[in-house]
Amino acid sequence: MDFWVLSRFDDVFEGYGDWKTYTSTNGISLSEVGDALSMIQMDPPQQVALRNLVSRAFTLRRIAEMEPRIRHLTGELLEALHDVRECDIIERFAALLPSNVICTMLGIPVEDHEQLRLLTEQILHRDPGTLTPPATSVDAATRVIEYFGSHVATKRKQPENDLVSALCAAELEGRLLDDAEILGFCFLLLSGGNETTEKLIANTLYLLARHPDQRRQVIEDPSLLPGAIEESLRLISPTQYMVRTTTRDVEKHGCILEKGKKVVLLIGAANRDDRKYSEPDRFDIRREMDRHLAFGYGTHFCLGASLARLESRVALEEIHLRLPAYDIDESGIEMVHAGNVAGMARLPIRFTPTPSSRI
Ligand code: HEM
């Protein structure tokens, strides 16, 4: 298929860090070419200028302020599982939380959250063995773009306290953003933030259920949870790769990656490189690591990393507080079929009531 793959930690790290050699401007997936819809397909300085317009909404402090709201929403979703002892925890919980949070940030009315979540899912779906998006994906993308078109028009007329209204007022090099630029942001935040965080929550539940010893430790000492989430991100990275294009010939391990070739920077493999991590396939919530590449690295480092970490921590804390005894039905697990997102599409879970269960 005419692309190179870098899979060692050091090479993948270098690839994300060196945008001058590995450009994003020719697309960041295997199927697309150029035609930037948003900053993720740009290089500095254009990417940085656009990113600066939204980065204030995603600082650690601003995200930390969202914790009470996220905890409340998590509580509501878990209350709805009252009396439900067995369910697909992705459908009933993990898929709903991230989508509600990002839609709220964008000022989207509650009644439209579910529709947008389902459309995003359809956009990312790929049939196995082909890079071409299926018609349902193209169709869903058109519908989301139409939806955001009218959403932006509404916010231009009636600005409120949300990110889209802020973008309508934001200036880039002395001019207001046009509709296409705002739409690019909406699309990027919705598609980048939903499925990935959903997978992170589900993967962490799965890993803790598979390692009851470590789960017990996390429940007894919730300060271990952030470490468990980082280990989950490393071991089952929701985004398995991003793509770049070389701007010059690069020599790697005796091969020449010719100028203009697509290069897959394989996060999933880098995060399990045994040159970097000892016993890389082992889940260890106390693992000491300086970094992993699940959120990328460098100029495009995931804008929503703090938000994803907060959502998953709150989700797991609340589940452990309310329903600490759960196990999974491995035979019912279904995997997602998407381009670069890996993880489960269905995770059947069974909760066993305990004296401390709060639901
Ligand atoms: C576990 C959850 C998440 C994972 C694994 C993840 C992964 C990534 C990765 C690997 C990149 C780098 C892309 C590249 O180098 O080309 C990235 C960028 C980005 N992510 Fe995330 N992400 C997650 C959650 C989120 C959330 C919750 C949001 C927002 C609400 C978000 C918004 C973005 C944006 C806007 C970018 C592009 C930044 C730029 O181009 O400067 N992500 N993400």
Residues whose N, C-alpha, C, O or C-beta is under 5 A from the ligand:
A	BS01	HEM	I28 M39 I40 R51 I102 L188 L189 G192 G193 T196 T197 L200 P238 T239 M242 L293 A294 F295 G296 T299 H300 F301 C302 L303 G304 A305 L307 A308
